[in-house]
Amino acid sequence: MQKSFELRTCTPDDYENLKKLWVLCFDDEAKVIDNFFNKTVTPENVVATFEGDRAVNAMYLLDSEIKTENEKYNALYIYAVCTDPAYRGKGLMKKAFAFLENLVCERNTDYLFLVPASDSLFKMYENLGFKTGFTYNEEILYKTDAVFSDNKNTVLTYERYIKLRESFPCEIPLATLKEKGFNSFYSPVGDTVKCLCNNRGYAVYETENGKVTVHELFGEKTELLNTVFNLSGKDTVTLRKPTENGCGVPFGMYRAFGDVPEIKNAFFGIPYGV
């Protein structure tokens, strides 16, 4: 007997079933999952397929914007795309993206963008109409005898995040999360990712397997990097930088809708561990 699937946006009543699917697909602790649902998830921004009450695939849409030199465009960052292993190979994700395309048109969205979880997924998303638009290069930096600033670190609030990004503009298109997405990614659960901030900028860095990688750096570069060295206790850090000409490691993909410019390269500093 053919199985009956329902593809739709979600309600809060679906959250527990969505969390069960998350556990099947991702290696995250319960507190990380709860943190994401409590701080970030908006039910109408979750597209999922259900068999009865069971969620068998899902994707989460985070309100964002992409800013070019002269314009700001509405965007959705597609996060945590997943399918129950028992239901893969049935074309469910292709149908979900077709559903999402109709949703984009209804909501006057200019861009979708995402970060494939593995190199093998770039081809799959290319078949769904996405193009590579985010690349990076890495630079290894060595600790010097520079004097550290006495300026104390402060909490990176959403308002400060926006202000600092606008004060230290990126020379290429910049993808920025709206507040709900910010609340999840810039106040992460766990100790591997840290964010430091002062009146002259902010930096986000991750310590994984003994390696320190700076994913975002907006502001006074030398002072912020000195602080990363000081707090991490490392003699080297890796700075991940956007590339102006797109010649770097492929990182993220996008799809444009309507009369908007194609993106040769843009900067998006998260997620971590990619």
ChimeraX commands (.cxc) that place a marker at each C-alpha (Angstrom):
marker #1 position 0.00,0.00,0.00 radius 0.5
marker #1 position 1.39,3.41,-1.01 radius 0.5
marker #1 position 2.26,5.65,1.90 radius 0.5
marker #1 position 0.42,8.96,2.29 radius 0.5
marker #1 position 2.58,12.02,2.92 radius 0.5
marker #1 position 1.56,15.55,3.91 radius 0.5
marker #1 position 3.90,18.41,2.94 radius 0.5
marker #1 position 3.24,21.72,4.72 radius 0.5
marker #1 position 4.46,24.45,7.00 radius 0.5
marker #1 position 4.29,23.60,10.68 radius 0.5
marker #1 position 2.60,24.51,13.95 radius 0.5
marker #1 position 3.97,24.43,17.52 radius 0.5
marker #1 position 2.16,21.10,17.98 radius 0.5
marker #1 position 4.66,19.60,15.53 radius 0.5
marker #1 position 7.76,20.56,17.52 radius 0.5
marker #1 position 8.23,17.32,19.47 radius 0.5
marker #1 position 8.01,15.24,16.29 radius 0.5
marker #1 position 10.42,17.61,14.53 radius 0.5
marker #1 position 12.87,17.24,17.41 radius 0.5
marker #1 position 12.71,13.44,17.08 radius 0.5
marker #1 position 13.64,13.80,13.40 radius 0.5
marker #1 position 16.48,16.16,14.35 radius 0.5
marker #1 position 17.92,13.56,16.74 radius 0.5
marker #1 position 17.84,10.95,13.95 radius 0.5
marker #1 position 19.71,13.20,11.52 radius 0.5
marker #1 position 22.12,15.33,13.55 radius 0.5
marker #1 position 24.64,14.73,16.32 radius 0.5
marker #1 position 23.35,17.43,18.68 radius 0.5
marker #1 position 22.64,17.36,22.39 radius 0.5
marker #1 position 19.08,17.86,23.61 radius 0.5
marker #1 position 19.95,21.27,25.10 radius 0.5
marker #1 position 21.25,22.46,21.70 radius 0.5
marker #1 position 18.05,21.36,19.97 radius 0.5
marker #1 position 15.86,22.95,22.65 radius 0.5
marker #1 position 17.88,26.16,22.44 radius 0.5
marker #1 position 17.28,26.35,18.68 radius 0.5
marker #1 position 13.56,25.71,18.95 radius 0.5
marker #1 position 13.10,28.11,21.87 radius 0.5
marker #1 position 15.10,31.01,20.42 radius 0.5
marker #1 position 14.82,30.68,16.68 radius 0.5
marker #1 position 12.08,28.49,15.26 radius 0.5
marker #1 position 8.99,30.18,13.82 radius 0.5
marker #1 position 6.45,27.48,12.87 radius 0.5
marker #1 position 5.46,29.06,9.55 radius 0.5
marker #1 position 9.16,29.05,8.65 radius 0.5
marker #1 position 9.46,25.28,8.92 radius 0.5
marker #1 position 8.68,23.20,5.82 radius 0.5
marker #1 position 8.23,19.52,6.62 radius 0.5
marker #1 position 6.77,16.28,5.30 radius 0.5
marker #1 position 4.72,14.11,7.63 radius 0.5
marker #1 position 3.52,10.54,7.50 radius 0.5
marker #1 position 0.73,10.73,10.01 radius 0.5
marker #1 position 2.29,12.50,13.00 radius 0.5
marker #1 position 5.81,11.42,12.10 radius 0.5
marker #1 position 8.05,14.10,10.60 radius 0.5
marker #1 position 10.09,12.44,7.85 radius 0.5
marker #1 position 11.88,15.45,6.39 radius 0.5
marker #1 position 12.23,19.13,7.29 radius 0.5
marker #1 position 14.02,22.39,6.61 radius 0.5
marker #1 position 14.14,25.56,8.71 radius 0.5
marker #1 position 13.95,29.04,7.18 radius 0.5
marker #1 position 15.70,31.92,8.97 radius 0.5
marker #1 position 14.74,35.47,8.01 radius 0.5
marker #1 position 17.76,37.30,6.63 radius 0.5
marker #1 position 18.83,40.00,4.25 radius 0.5
marker #1 position 21.53,40.29,1.62 radius 0.5
marker #1 position 23.03,43.73,1.33 radius 0.5
marker #1 position 24.87,44.86,-1.75 radius 0.5
marker #1 position 26.61,48.20,-2.15 radius 0.5
marker #1 position 23.38,50.10,-2.76 radius 0.5
marker #1 position 20.45,47.79,-1.96 radius 0.5
marker #1 position 19.07,45.45,0.68 radius 0.5
marker #1 position 17.17,42.34,-0.38 radius 0.5
marker #1 position 14.88,39.97,1.53 radius 0.5
marker #1 position 16.43,36.53,1.97 radius 0.5
marker #1 position 15.84,33.23,3.74 radius 0.5
marker #1 position 18.70,31.14,5.07 radius 0.5
marker #1 position 17.81,27.44,4.74 radius 0.5
marker #1 position 19.13,25.56,7.75 radius 0.5
marker #1 position 19.12,21.97,9.05 radius 0.5
marker #1 position 17.79,20.30,5.91 radius 0.5
marker #1 position 17.18,16.68,6.86 radius 0.5
marker #1 position 15.37,13.48,5.90 radius 0.5
marker #1 position 14.72,10.44,8.07 radius 0.5
marker #1 position 17.24,7.78,6.87 radius 0.5
marker #1 position 14.38,5.31,6.35 radius 0.5
marker #1 position 12.70,7.70,3.89 radius 0.5
marker #1 position 15.64,8.80,1.76 radius 0.5
marker #1 position 15.69,8.20,-1.97 radius 0.5
marker #1 position 11.94,8.73,-2.35 radius 0.5
marker #1 position 12.06,12.22,-3.87 radius 0.5
marker #1 position 10.60,13.87,-0.76 radius 0.5
marker #1 position 13.23,16.62,-0.56 radius 0.5
marker #1 position 12.76,17.57,-4.22 radius 0.5
marker #1 position 9.05,18.02,-3.53 radius 0.5
marker #1 position 9.83,20.04,-0.41 radius 0.5
marker #1 position 11.97,22.48,-2.42 radius 0.5
marker #1 position 9.22,22.82,-5.04 radius 0.5
marker #1 position 6.85,23.69,-2.19 radius 0.5
marker #1 position 9.41,26.18,-0.87 radius 0.5
marker #1 position 9.62,27.86,-4.29 radius 0.5
marker #1 position 5.90,28.63,-4.16 radius 0.5
marker #1 position 6.30,29.92,-0.61 radius 0.5
marker #1 position 9.08,32.26,-1.72 radius 0.5
marker #1 position 6.86,33.78,-4.38 radius 0.5
marker #1 position 4.06,34.35,-1.85 radius 0.5
marker #1 position 6.43,36.07,0.61 radius 0.5
marker #1 position 8.26,38.34,-1.82 radius 0.5
marker #1 position 11.62,36.77,-1.04 radius 0.5
marker #1 position 14.56,37.78,-3.25 radius 0.5
marker #1 position 17.09,35.10,-2.33 radius 0.5
marker #1 position 17.37,31.69,-0.76 radius 0.5
marker #1 position 20.79,30.68,0.52 radius 0.5
marker #1 position 22.28,27.72,2.36 radius 0.5
marker #1 position 25.52,26.01,3.34 radius 0.5
marker #1 position 25.75,22.39,2.12 radius 0.5
marker #1 position 26.73,20.05,4.94 radius 0.5
marker #1 position 29.20,18.16,2.72 radius 0.5
marker #1 position 30.93,18.58,-0.63 radius 0.5
marker #1 position 28.76,15.87,-2.16 radius 0.5
marker #1 position 25.62,17.97,-1.61 radius 0.5
marker #1 position 26.74,20.85,-3.84 radius 0.5
marker #1 position 25.68,18.88,-6.93 radius 0.5
marker #1 position 22.30,18.03,-5.42 radius 0.5
marker #1 position 21.53,21.68,-4.68 radius 0.5
marker #1 position 22.81,22.67,-8.10 radius 0.5
marker #1 position 20.16,20.37,-9.58 radius 0.5
marker #1 position 17.60,22.29,-7.51 radius 0.5
marker #1 position 18.62,25.61,-9.10 radius 0.5
marker #1 position 21.24,26.82,-6.59 radius 0.5
marker #1 position 24.58,28.38,-7.52 radius 0.5
marker #1 position 27.77,28.75,-5.51 radius 0.5
marker #1 position 27.94,32.33,-4.27 radius 0.5
marker #1 position 29.97,32.15,-1.04 radius 0.5
marker #1 position 33.63,31.16,-0.92 radius 0.5
marker #1 position 36.43,31.67,1.58 radius 0.5
marker #1 position 40.17,31.47,1.99 radius 0.5
marker #1 position 42.03,30.75,5.22 radius 0.5
marker #1 position 45.04,32.64,6.53 radius 0.5
marker #1 position 47.17,31.33,9.40 radius 0.5
marker #1 position 48.14,34.10,11.81 radius 0.5
marker #1 position 50.88,33.93,14.44 radius 0.5
marker #1 position 50.88,35.49,17.88 radius 0.5
marker #1 position 53.06,38.55,18.32 radius 0.5
marker #1 position 54.13,40.56,21.35 radius 0.5
marker #1 position 51.40,43.12,20.74 radius 0.5
marker #1 position 49.95,44.93,23.73 radius 0.5
marker #1 position 46.42,43.90,24.59 radius 0.5
marker #1 position 43.71,46.49,24.94 radius 0.5
marker #1 position 42.31,47.30,28.37 radius 0.5
marker #1 position 38.87,47.73,26.84 radius 0.5
marker #1 position 36.57,45.17,28.45 radius 0.5
marker #1 position 34.53,42.79,26.32 radius 0.5
marker #1 position 30.79,43.36,26.20 radius 0.5
marker #1 position 27.86,41.21,25.17 radius 0.5
marker #1 position 27.17,41.15,21.46 radius 0.5
marker #1 position 23.50,42.13,21.26 radius 0.5
marker #1 position 21.53,42.11,18.02 radius 0.5
marker #1 position 21.52,45.92,17.93 radius 0.5
marker #1 position 25.31,46.03,18.36 radius 0.5
marker #1 position 25.76,43.27,15.77 radius 0.5
marker #1 position 23.88,45.31,13.16 radius 0.5
marker #1 position 25.61,48.56,14.09 radius 0.5
marker #1 position 29.10,47.07,13.93 radius 0.5
marker #1 position 28.43,45.39,10.59 radius 0.5
marker #1 position 27.27,48.71,9.17 radius 0.5
marker #1 position 30.19,50.60,10.75 radius 0.5
marker #1 position 32.74,48.24,9.22 radius 0.5
marker #1 position 31.14,47.38,5.89 radius 0.5
marker #1 position 32.13,44.39,3.81 radius 0.5
marker #1 position 33.29,45.21,0.29 radius 0.5
marker #1 position 31.25,42.37,-1.19 radius 0.5
marker #1 position 27.54,41.47,-0.69 radius 0.5
marker #1 position 26.84,40.65,2.95 radius 0.5
marker #1 position 24.31,38.12,4.23 radius 0.5
marker #1 position 22.95,39.00,7.67 radius 0.5
marker #1 position 20.53,37.07,9.88 radius 0.5
marker #1 position 17.52,38.80,11.39 radius 0.5
marker #1 position 17.08,38.81,15.15 radius 0.5
marker #1 position 15.67,35.29,15.71 radius 0.5
marker #1 position 18.51,33.67,13.81 radius 0.5
marker #1 position 21.01,35.87,15.61 radius 0.5
marker #1 position 19.64,34.78,18.99 radius 0.5
marker #1 position 20.47,31.17,18.22 radius 0.5
marker #1 position 23.82,31.39,16.45 radius 0.5
marker #1 position 25.47,34.23,18.38 radius 0.5
marker #1 position 24.58,32.91,21.81 radius 0.5
marker #1 position 25.36,29.22,21.20 radius 0.5
marker #1 position 24.98,26.45,23.71 radius 0.5
marker #1 position 28.34,24.86,24.48 radius 0.5
marker #1 position 31.93,25.95,24.87 radius 0.5
marker #1 position 33.45,25.47,21.41 radius 0.5
marker #1 position 32.18,28.75,19.91 radius 0.5
marker #1 position 32.87,32.09,21.54 radius 0.5
marker #1 position 32.00,35.65,20.64 radius 0.5
marker #1 position 33.96,38.65,21.88 radius 0.5
marker #1 position 32.84,42.22,21.40 radius 0.5
marker #1 position 33.85,45.76,22.30 radius 0.5
marker #1 position 32.91,49.22,21.05 radius 0.5
marker #1 position 35.20,48.85,18.06 radius 0.5
marker #1 position 34.12,45.50,16.72 radius 0.5
marker #1 position 33.38,41.83,17.29 radius 0.5
marker #1 position 34.90,38.45,16.49 radius 0.5
marker #1 position 33.41,34.96,16.52 radius 0.5
marker #1 position 35.80,32.06,16.85 radius 0.5
marker #1 position 35.63,28.32,17.32 radius 0.5
marker #1 position 38.01,25.91,19.02 radius 0.5
marker #1 position 37.80,22.43,17.54 radius 0.5
marker #1 position 40.38,19.65,17.86 radius 0.5
marker #1 position 42.89,22.19,19.17 radius 0.5
marker #1 position 42.50,24.50,16.17 radius 0.5
marker #1 position 41.14,28.03,16.59 radius 0.5
marker #1 position 39.22,29.39,13.60 radius 0.5
marker #1 position 37.93,32.95,13.45 radius 0.5
marker #1 position 34.72,32.84,11.41 radius 0.5
marker #1 position 33.69,36.49,11.64 radius 0.5
marker #1 position 35.74,39.62,12.21 radius 0.5
marker #1 position 34.18,43.08,12.02 radius 0.5
marker #1 position 36.07,46.05,13.39 radius 0.5
marker #1 position 39.57,46.81,14.58 radius 0.5
marker #1 position 41.30,43.67,13.31 radius 0.5
marker #1 position 44.56,43.80,15.28 radius 0.5
marker #1 position 42.93,44.44,18.64 radius 0.5
marker #1 position 40.31,41.73,18.17 radius 0.5
marker #1 position 42.80,39.13,16.99 radius 0.5
marker #1 position 45.12,39.91,19.90 radius 0.5
marker #1 position 42.21,39.24,22.24 radius 0.5
marker #1 position 41.47,35.92,20.51 radius 0.5
marker #1 position 45.11,34.88,21.03 radius 0.5
marker #1 position 44.96,35.93,24.65 radius 0.5
marker #1 position 41.69,34.17,25.47 radius 0.5
marker #1 position 42.40,30.99,23.52 radius 0.5
marker #1 position 45.98,30.59,24.76 radius 0.5
marker #1 position 47.08,29.56,21.26 radius 0.5
marker #1 position 50.11,30.75,19.31 radius 0.5
marker #1 position 48.35,30.44,15.94 radius 0.5
marker #1 position 44.79,31.08,14.77 radius 0.5
marker #1 position 43.18,30.56,11.39 radius 0.5
marker #1 position 41.28,33.53,9.96 radius 0.5
marker #1 position 38.54,32.60,7.50 radius 0.5
marker #1 position 38.17,35.40,4.95 radius 0.5
marker #1 position 35.72,36.03,2.11 radius 0.5
marker #1 position 37.16,36.23,-1.38 radius 0.5
marker #1 position 36.33,39.18,-3.57 radius 0.5
marker #1 position 36.70,37.28,-6.86 radius 0.5
marker #1 position 35.03,34.05,-5.77 radius 0.5
marker #1 position 38.29,32.08,-6.12 radius 0.5
marker #1 position 38.34,30.13,-2.89 radius 0.5
marker #1 position 36.84,27.15,-1.10 radius 0.5
marker #1 position 33.14,26.77,-2.05 radius 0.5
marker #1 position 31.11,27.43,1.07 radius 0.5
marker #1 position 27.51,28.49,0.43 radius 0.5
marker #1 position 24.95,28.50,-2.36 radius 0.5
marker #1 position 22.07,30.77,-3.32 radius 0.5
marker #1 position 19.09,30.99,-5.61 radius 0.5
marker #1 position 17.78,34.33,-6.87 radius 0.5
marker #1 position 14.13,35.17,-7.57 radius 0.5
marker #1 position 12.76,38.02,-9.65 radius 0.5
marker #1 position 14.72,40.97,-10.98 radius 0.5
marker #1 position 17.68,40.87,-8.56 radius 0.5
marker #1 position 21.41,40.65,-9.29 radius 0.5
marker #1 position 23.25,37.37,-9.44 radius 0.5
marker #1 position 25.81,36.95,-6.67 radius 0.5
marker #1 position 29.39,36.27,-7.70 radius 0.5
marker #1 position 30.46,36.19,-4.08 radius 0.5
marker #1 position 29.05,37.22,-0.72 radius 0.5
marker #1 position 30.11,36.94,2.91 radius 0.5
marker #1 position 28.28,34.77,5.45 radius 0.5
marker #1 position 30.23,33.96,8.57 radius 0.5
marker #1 position 28.30,31.03,10.03 radius 0.5
marker #1 position 27.58,28.17,10.66 radius 0.5
marker #1 position 30.58,26.91,12.56 radius 0.5
marker #1 position 32.56,23.76,12.03 radius 0.5
marker #1 position 32.18,23.73,8.24 radius 0.5
marker link #1:1,2 radius 0.2
marker link #1:2,3 radius 0.2
marker link #1:3,4 radius 0.2
marker link #1:4,5 radius 0.2
marker link #1:5,6 radius 0.2
marker link #1:6,7 radius 0.2
marker link #1:7,8 radius 0.2
marker link #1:8,9 radius 0.2
marker link #1:9,10 radius 0.2
marker link #1:10,11 radius 0.2
marker link #1:11,12 radius 0.2
marker link #1:12,13 radius 0.2
marker link #1:13,14 radius 0.2
marker link #1:14,15 radius 0.2
marker link #1:15,16 radius 0.2
marker link #1:16,17 radius 0.2
marker link #1:17,18 radius 0.2
marker link #1:18,19 radius 0.2
marker link #1:19,20 radius 0.2
marker link #1:20,21 radius 0.2
marker link #1:21,22 radius 0.2
marker link #1:22,23 radius 0.2
marker link #1:23,24 radius 0.2
marker link #1:24,25 radius 0.2
marker link #1:25,26 radius 0.2
marker link #1:26,27 radius 0.2
marker link #1:27,28 radius 0.2
marker link #1:28,29 radius 0.2
marker link #1:29,30 radius 0.2
marker link #1:30,31 radius 0.2
marker link #1:31,32 radius 0.2
marker link #1:32,33 radius 0.2
marker link #1:33,34 radius 0.2
marker link #1:34,35 radius 0.2
marker link #1:35,36 radius 0.2
marker link #1:36,37 radius 0.2
marker link #1:37,38 radius 0.2
marker link #1:38,39 radius 0.2
marker link #1:39,40 radius 0.2
marker link #1:40,41 radius 0.2
marker link #1:41,42 radius 0.2
marker link #1:42,43 radius 0.2
marker link #1:43,44 radius 0.2
marker link #1:44,45 radius 0.2
marker link #1:45,46 radius 0.2
marker link #1:46,47 radius 0.2
marker link #1:47,48 radius 0.2
marker link #1:48,49 radius 0.2
marker link #1:49,50 radius 0.2
marker link #1:50,51 radius 0.2
marker link #1:51,52 radius 0.2
marker link #1:52,53 radius 0.2
marker link #1:53,54 radius 0.2
marker link #1:54,55 radius 0.2
marker link #1:55,56 radius 0.2
marker link #1:56,57 radius 0.2
marker link #1:57,58 radius 0.2
marker link #1:58,59 radius 0.2
marker link #1:59,60 radius 0.2
marker link #1:60,61 radius 0.2
marker link #1:61,62 radius 0.2
marker link #1:62,63 radius 0.2
marker link #1:63,64 radius 0.2
marker link #1:64,65 radius 0.2
marker link #1:65,66 radius 0.2
marker link #1:66,67 radius 0.2
marker link #1:67,68 radius 0.2
marker link #1:68,69 radius 0.2
marker link #1:69,70 radius 0.2
marker link #1:70,71 radius 0.2
marker link #1:71,72 radius 0.2
marker link #1:72,73 radius 0.2
marker link #1:73,74 radius 0.2
marker link #1:74,75 radius 0.2
marker link #1:75,76 radius 0.2
marker link #1:76,77 radius 0.2
marker link #1:77,78 radius 0.2
marker link #1:78,79 radius 0.2
marker link #1:79,80 radius 0.2
marker link #1:80,81 radius 0.2
marker link #1:81,82 radius 0.2
marker link #1:82,83 radius 0.2
marker link #1:83,84 radius 0.2
marker link #1:84,85 radius 0.2
marker link #1:85,86 radius 0.2
marker link #1:86,87 radius 0.2
marker link #1:87,88 radius 0.2
marker link #1:88,89 radius 0.2
marker link #1:89,90 radius 0.2
marker link #1:90,91 radius 0.2
marker link #1:91,92 radius 0.2
marker link #1:92,93 radius 0.2
marker link #1:93,94 radius 0.2
marker link #1:94,95 radius 0.2
marker link #1:95,96 radius 0.2
marker link #1:96,97 radius 0.2
marker link #1:97,98 radius 0.2
marker link #1:98,99 radius 0.2
marker link #1:99,100 radius 0.2
marker link #1:100,101 radius 0.2
marker link #1:101,102 radius 0.2
marker link #1:102,103 radius 0.2
marker link #1:103,104 radius 0.2
marker link #1:104,105 radius 0.2
marker link #1:105,106 radius 0.2
marker link #1:106,107 radius 0.2
marker link #1:107,108 radius 0.2
marker link #1:108,109 radius 0.2
marker link #1:109,110 radius 0.2
marker link #1:110,111 radius 0.2
marker link #1:111,112 radius 0.2
marker link #1:112,113 radius 0.2
marker link #1:113,114 radius 0.2
marker link #1:114,115 radius 0.2
marker link #1:115,116 radius 0.2
marker link #1:116,117 radius 0.2
marker link #1:117,118 radius 0.2
marker link #1:118,119 radius 0.2
marker link #1:119,120 radius 0.2
marker link #1:120,121 radius 0.2
marker link #1:121,122 radius 0.2
marker link #1:122,123 radius 0.2
marker link #1:123,124 radius 0.2
marker link #1:124,125 radius 0.2
marker link #1:125,126 radius 0.2
marker link #1:126,127 radius 0.2
marker link #1:127,128 radius 0.2
marker link #1:128,129 radius 0.2
marker link #1:129,130 radius 0.2
marker link #1:130,131 radius 0.2
marker link #1:131,132 radius 0.2
marker link #1:132,133 radius 0.2
marker link #1:133,134 radius 0.2
marker link #1:134,135 radius 0.2
marker link #1:135,136 radius 0.2
marker link #1:136,137 radius 0.2
marker link #1:137,138 radius 0.2
marker link #1:138,139 radius 0.2
marker link #1:139,140 radius 0.2
marker link #1:140,141 radius 0.2
marker link #1:141,142 radius 0.2
marker link #1:142,143 radius 0.2
marker link #1:143,144 radius 0.2
marker link #1:144,145 radius 0.2
marker link #1:145,146 radius 0.2
marker link #1:146,147 radius 0.2
marker link #1:147,148 radius 0.2
marker link #1:148,149 radius 0.2
marker link #1:149,150 radius 0.2
marker link #1:150,151 radius 0.2
marker link #1:151,152 radius 0.2
marker link #1:152,153 radius 0.2
marker link #1:153,154 radius 0.2
marker link #1:154,155 radius 0.2
marker link #1:155,156 radius 0.2
marker link #1:156,157 radius 0.2
marker link #1:157,158 radius 0.2
marker link #1:158,159 radius 0.2
marker link #1:159,160 radius 0.2
marker link #1:160,161 radius 0.2
marker link #1:161,162 radius 0.2
marker link #1:162,163 radius 0.2
marker link #1:163,164 radius 0.2
marker link #1:164,165 radius 0.2
marker link #1:165,166 radius 0.2
marker link #1:166,167 radius 0.2
marker link #1:167,168 radius 0.2
marker link #1:168,169 radius 0.2
marker link #1:169,170 radius 0.2
marker link #1:170,171 radius 0.2
marker link #1:171,172 radius 0.2
marker link #1:172,173 radius 0.2
marker link #1:173,174 radius 0.2
marker link #1:174,175 radius 0.2
marker link #1:175,176 radius 0.2
marker link #1:176,177 radius 0.2
marker link #1:177,178 radius 0.2
marker link #1:178,179 radius 0.2
marker link #1:179,180 radius 0.2
marker link #1:180,181 radius 0.2
marker link #1:181,182 radius 0.2
marker link #1:182,183 radius 0.2
marker link #1:183,184 radius 0.2
marker link #1:184,185 radius 0.2
marker link #1:185,186 radius 0.2
marker link #1:186,187 radius 0.2
marker link #1:187,188 radius 0.2
marker link #1:188,189 radius 0.2
marker link #1:189,190 radius 0.2
marker link #1:190,191 radius 0.2
marker link #1:191,192 radius 0.2
marker link #1:192,193 radius 0.2
marker link #1:193,194 radius 0.2
marker link #1:194,195 radius 0.2
marker link #1:195,196 radius 0.2
marker link #1:196,197 radius 0.2
marker link #1:197,198 radius 0.2
marker link #1:198,199 radius 0.2
marker link #1:199,200 radius 0.2
marker link #1:200,201 radius 0.2
marker link #1:201,202 radius 0.2
marker link #1:202,203 radius 0.2
marker link #1:203,204 radius 0.2
marker link #1:204,205 radius 0.2
marker link #1:205,206 radius 0.2
marker link #1:206,207 radius 0.2
marker link #1:207,208 radius 0.2
marker link #1:208,209 radius 0.2
marker link #1:209,210 radius 0.2
marker link #1:210,211 radius 0.2
marker link #1:211,212 radius 0.2
marker link #1:212,213 radius 0.2
marker link #1:213,214 radius 0.2
marker link #1:214,215 radius 0.2
marker link #1:215,216 radius 0.2
marker link #1:216,217 radius 0.2
marker link #1:217,218 radius 0.2
marker link #1:218,219 radius 0.2
marker link #1:219,220 radius 0.2
marker link #1:220,221 radius 0.2
marker link #1:221,222 radius 0.2
marker link #1:222,223 radius 0.2
marker link #1:223,224 radius 0.2
marker link #1:224,225 radius 0.2
marker link #1:225,226 radius 0.2
marker link #1:226,227 radius 0.2
marker link #1:227,228 radius 0.2
marker link #1:228,229 radius 0.2
marker link #1:229,230 radius 0.2
marker link #1:230,231 radius 0.2
marker link #1:231,232 radius 0.2
marker link #1:232,233 radius 0.2
marker link #1:233,234 radius 0.2
marker link #1:234,235 radius 0.2
marker link #1:235,236 radius 0.2
marker link #1:236,237 radius 0.2
marker link #1:237,238 radius 0.2
marker link #1:238,239 radius 0.2
marker link #1:239,240 radius 0.2
marker link #1:240,241 radius 0.2
marker link #1:241,242 radius 0.2
marker link #1:242,243 radius 0.2
marker link #1:243,244 radius 0.2
marker link #1:244,245 radius 0.2
marker link #1:245,246 radius 0.2
marker link #1:246,247 radius 0.2
marker link #1:247,248 radius 0.2
marker link #1:248,249 radius 0.2
marker link #1:249,250 radius 0.2
marker link #1:250,251 radius 0.2
marker link #1:251,252 radius 0.2
marker link #1:252,253 radius 0.2
marker link #1:253,254 radius 0.2
marker link #1:254,255 radius 0.2
marker link #1:255,256 radius 0.2
marker link #1:256,257 radius 0.2
marker link #1:257,258 radius 0.2
marker link #1:258,259 radius 0.2
marker link #1:259,260 radius 0.2
marker link #1:260,261 radius 0.2
marker link #1:261,262 radius 0.2
marker link #1:262,263 radius 0.2
marker link #1:263,264 radius 0.2
marker link #1:264,265 radius 0.2
marker link #1:265,266 radius 0.2
marker link #1:266,267 radius 0.2
marker link #1:267,268 radius 0.2
marker link #1:268,269 radius 0.2
marker link #1:269,270 radius 0.2
marker link #1:270,271 radius 0.2
marker link #1:271,272 radius 0.2
marker link #1:272,273 radius 0.2
marker link #1:273,274 radius 0.2
view
